[in-house]
Amino acid sequence: MTQVVSELAPVLPAAGYDELPEILVSPPWTVSAKQRRTPSVVIPDLAPPAPSATWRDGERESWSRTHSAVYPADTDWDRLAAEYRAGTLPTYRHQSFFIEAPDEIADSLFHSRTALFRCTTADGCGLLSRYGHAALSLLEAPIYRGRKNVATEATWASPFVDTTIASQMAEWFGQRKAMRPVVVDWLERHGIAAVRTLLPAAFGPAGGRRRHAEALLRLFGRTDEVIAVAAEHSEQAAAAVAAMLAVDPLEILPKNPPKIGDWLDPRLLPQIPLRGRKAALPSDGVGHLITMLSISTPDQRYAGIDVVREVCEPAPLAEWAWRLFQEWQLANMPSKDGWVLTALGWLGDDETVRRLTRLIRAWPGDGQHRRALTGLDVLATIGTDVALMHLHAISQNVKFTGLKKHAIAKMASVADERGLRPEQLADRLVPDCGLDSTGTLTLDYGPRRFTVGFDESLKPVLTDDAGKIRKSLPKPGARDDAELAPQAYARFAALKKDVRTLAANQLRRLEQAMVVGRRWSDQEFRDYLVDHPLVSHLVRRLVWLAETTGGKPASSFRVAEDGTFADAQDETITFPADTEIRLAHRLHLSEDTIKAWAGVLGDYKILQPFPQLGRAVHVLSEAERSAPTLSRLDGITIEPARILGLVPRGWVRAEPQDGGGQPWITRPLGDGQAVIVELYPGVGVGPYSAADMSDQEVTAIWIGSENYGGERRPADSALFGSLDPITTSEILGDLLGLTEQR
């Protein structure tokens, strides 16, 4: 079945060649490769730089915690060292020995070792965190010895740089689409150090290795810095680098351009109007655009695409890209033409985001996990506030663990680019949805108007000119303005879609901020919460704490309708500029203060968006406080849907194990540790609902590593009494909620 092009849009005349840029008239792929060929400079004596490492903040410490200890505190390390020298220490214990043994025993033995470690990704990270680059060549499948597990190799190699790693990264960039984000991350992490290790390959013999290294250097940009690094070797190297980087980006083409499948008939796609909408891209220009898209990669789009975006109307171009995507869908999405999905990132708009997000959320359940990950990359590439809003929503609430982790990583990457923490970026990404400074929207039908406000759940509340609440917005009638009314009706429909996504996300985000004790500076609080047209509807329904640096007790307050701050006696208060603001948890407030606030909110008929003043409080028994396990839920049977309901509350599902099950769920504690709930037989993954899964038995609850991978619980695991009262109450509330024992 093939879609039919809509006849509603007027047909525009094709633009003449004199109206088009050269790239859409005579692109380089219409010229023979022989005519375009430039000579290659080979410099065989470029000395390789010494290996180096770049660890991100907290990364090395985090890797050091990936290994679950197996040896007790009173281990006789001298005896184990003797067993290792004699060859009687079991091989499967070697990595644990070298990760856990004291420096004076392990270091000399490690540096004389030649045998490979056969270990998990987590244990490999543990070895690398302790011994650095020296451990890389001793891991079972590092990049020097084949590619048994590319994902593991990439993880292990990411903090390090040398010529061998650089060559492997360049090869992955050129030959493995799935690895390109990893390679780009490595290049950004190491910067000039990576450039130094790429130069020997970039000026080696012609072939794939050189071509891939050149591509990475072009991707890096910062031409002057790259030339300066080459000049450290010789003037010839500097000149060669300058010439290579000076090549017109429009002339950079793949060696073998892809052949597009027979499914695509450009005549079935809508026209693409040029700016001004007086003419449209001619058929051969459309063909050239398709070629540009097909020769691009997710991390390196062909330069001509930017030219097309400059000369074409954005909205119709985005619609054309979506229709191209739909044709690909109808052809069962052939993987060799996967560039069609990536193209949405370069040509799409906010409407593309809304359409694509629905598919991204559904694809993993249909066995299309990798396609969903690409979809997240598309959202990040579009990069508008609406796109990042949907990306953040997926990072907070989606049932597929792998998809959620990738979304979190994309958000962290975007935040890092802007010099922010992910939660700070999330504050800045909440769109105002076109609301005015009072947090409302006026819908003008001409002779009548309607006002949109919001309730405690951010559900739109409609009122007419008389102030009467309406259940729905009426369709435009004969007496309404023929132009204004349809626009207002469509505006409200789009608003409802956006707010539906926003509401659940913002409610969850603020509740989690209360649970984890997140703080805002006074200015951030005003800019992104109090003065935000939409979020302010929630802010005014909650009680907040103001903490100053002078050691004074925290003051509780609320935000009044006019944006001023008021205390529990309804008196206006102010704070100094160095004040930090956070949401009050019930355990922050005395019973008298809670009663006072309940009275204030009751007087103003303010409903809270989630339980705050009336939040349930849970405590451990004395026996539980001194125990390493929480046994009150041992052996109970739980419906899978209840377990999955913990994910939006900050719990993390396990990675699928052998057989596809997820036999535990964790609640990170923020210090590398997590509460671990072990389950039997394990929550299933795949294209079926919770109703199809087996009930789960709780077999153990304890505190372990955030990177727990199924290892045996250590004898010296943390006691539950070490948790603060709020964390304890929230975790107990979540767990008791599994059995309706709230």
RAUR-V297683 format. One record per run of one state. SS is the DSSP state (H for helix, E for strand, L for the rest). FROM is the first residue (numbers start at 1). TO is the last residue. If there is no record, write none. Layout:
# RAUR-V297683
ss->(SS:SS)
from->(FROM:FROM)
to->(TO:TO)
This chain:
# RAUR-V297683
ss->(L:E:L:H:L:H:L:H:L:H:L:E:L:H:L:H:L:H:L:H:L:E:L:H:E:L:H:L:E:L:H:L:H:L:H:L:H:L:H:L:H:L:H:L:H:L:E:L:E:L:H:L:E:L:E:L:H:E:L:H:L:H:L:H:L:H:L:H:L:H:L:H:L:H:L:E:L:E:L:E:L:E:L:H:L:E:H:L:H:L:E:L:E:L:E:L:E:L:E:L:H:L:H:L:H:L:E:L:E:L:H:L:H:L:E:L:H:L:E:L:E:L:H:L:E:L:H:L:H:L)
from->(1:14:15:17:20:22:25:28:31:33:37:52:54:59:65:77:87:91:101:103:112:117:118:121:139:140:150:158:160:162:163:176:177:191:192:203:208:221:223:232:235:246:249:252:266:269:273:275:280:281:283:296:297:298:300:301:304:312:313:314:331:335:338:339:348:350:367:369:383:385:397:401:418:422:429:441:445:449:455:460:464:469:471:484:517:520:522:531:536:540:544:548:555:560:565:567:572:574:580:584:586:589:591:604:622:626:629:630:637:639:640:645:647:650:651:654:658:661:662:669:673:684:690:693:696:706:720:723:725:738)
to->(13:14:16:19:21:24:27:30:32:36:51:53:58:64:76:86:90:100:102:111:116:117:120:138:139:149:157:159:161:162:175:176:190:191:202:207:220:222:231:234:245:248:251:265:268:272:274:279:280:282:295:296:297:299:300:303:311:312:313:330:334:337:338:347:349:366:368:382:384:396:400:417:421:428:440:444:448:454:459:463:468:470:483:516:519:521:530:535:539:543:547:554:559:564:566:571:573:579:583:585:588:590:603:621:625:628:629:636:638:639:644:646:649:650:653:657:660:661:668:672:683:689:692:695:705:719:722:724:737:742)
